[in-house]
Amino acid sequence: APTLDLDTIRAQFPILAEPIHGKRLAYLDNAATTQKPLAVLHALDDYYRHANANVHRAVHELAARATSRYEGARDRIAAFFSTQREQIVFTRGTTESINIVARCFLLPRLSPGDEVLITGMEHHSNIVPWQLVGAKVVAAPVLDDGSLDLDAWRGLISPRTKLISVVQVSNSLGTINPIADMIAAAKAHGIPVLVDGAQAIAHSRVDLSTLGADFYCGSAHKTFGPTGCGFLWARSEHYESMIPWLGGGDMIRTVSFEHSTWNEVPYKFEAGTPDISGAIGFAASLDWIEQVGLDAIAAHEHELLEYGTAALAQIDGLRMIGTARHKAGILSFVIDQAHPHDVGAILDQDGVAVRTGHHCTMPLMHRFGVPATIRASLAVYNGRDDIDQLATALRKACRLLR
Ligand code: PMP
């Protein structure tokens, strides 16, 4: 199996050396956002030092540099996902990408009573945008182990289903959904499919040329890139059929007071000055991932997930939520007689950064009968020492709170 050298990896993330309340930092909140390697920090610094200007507009040298770096980032992202550059639209992230599909693709096709089929483990960003445009949201049930009830999901596909939307990897439980099978089933019914890849792309290979989805989205900040940048991928025919929702500079071909015409895809969906440095940092983060190797990352995280699962099983009164067989590096749990927020505050005092709360999946929390969980989420720079620090701090929290 491919291996990686943890010391070398960690040396590239300066923030990991930051003392927290005088303790060593065990950063286990990677599903919320990841830390940034020197390669990304340098790319941002170099852009602002040597190439900063607005893109697409001027003939001067800096504008040419900014444009070539921004468009080069688009090429890089397209190559990473094995797709065409025209299919990558830069957005503020997964949330904005899903909202674009809701507003520009679904809404014009929607009749009263039409449904969007999702799952019971979706992030709020894959629930609320459909409600905002007036679709009826139908959610397939989640089984006790946190996996999707696939038979029930199939049974919910109906003539009213206008779109199917599914998270590839659950941010709350780590469940990996069988998206290839789900896309095949949707195709058999001629229903377009959106895949929310926010939690998937830093942890496993995604090939958009063969996946068969209609829409795919992700966020740079979950792949060791900057916040405020992400992408939408769509089939070209969908982009052509969609009227943009954001109007302004760069997205037009011609403008008059009577009538305007749109620029070509992807620019048609990128009104205004984009997050230029965000895109450049995003591309640098994917370069970094490629250099380490996605297979090595996946193998490392899988090993650590098993180690962490076993370590937490030793803690009295701890209940893991989400034990699906196909699972990514997320440990979500509750502890008897201890509120997750109180546990989180005690862990913080010992340098352990975890998320406590509903993780933007309130219906899923409801499904498991808990208001919140404690979530430790793994990334490539985590090691057994982080898990051990978590387990020790959890034992302390149990002593103090029970
Ligand atoms: N979907 C999933 C599964 C997520 O984990 C997140 C981020 N927590 C989002 C969507 C939203 O991503 P962003 O906040 O970057 O728009």
Residues whose N, C-alpha, C, O or C-beta is under 5 A from the ligand:
A	BS01	PMP	A31 G93 T94 T95 E96 H123 S125 V167 V169 N171 D196 A198 Q199 S219
